[in-house]
Amino acid sequence: MNRKLTQIKQTMSKTKITVNSNGSLKVEGDFEIADKTGALYDLGGREIISICRCGLSKNKPFCDGSHKGHFEHDAVAFSLPPKK
Ligand code: FES
């Protein structure tokens, strides 16, 4: 890989989503969150946010901790079948 392309890749922002066991999706990096109309949520400057995936949060789409003791899913990475 040439040096310039390597530098560009190193400076590009990246988003990482972590599937937490028994809880939320942690989103960090360069991202924005929009509603169905495209309006952006004001994240108050947060660079890390947790998205509810249990359905119990009173602050959807954000996690408010309501999953604790009420949602079980052991998050283990796997491969999806090839796209059709
Ligand atoms: S995942 Fe935390 S409240 Fe739903």
Residues whose N, C-alpha, C, O or C-beta is under 5 A from the ligand:
A	BS01	FES	G23 S24 I51 C52 R53 C54 G55 L56 S57 C63 D64 G65 S66 H67
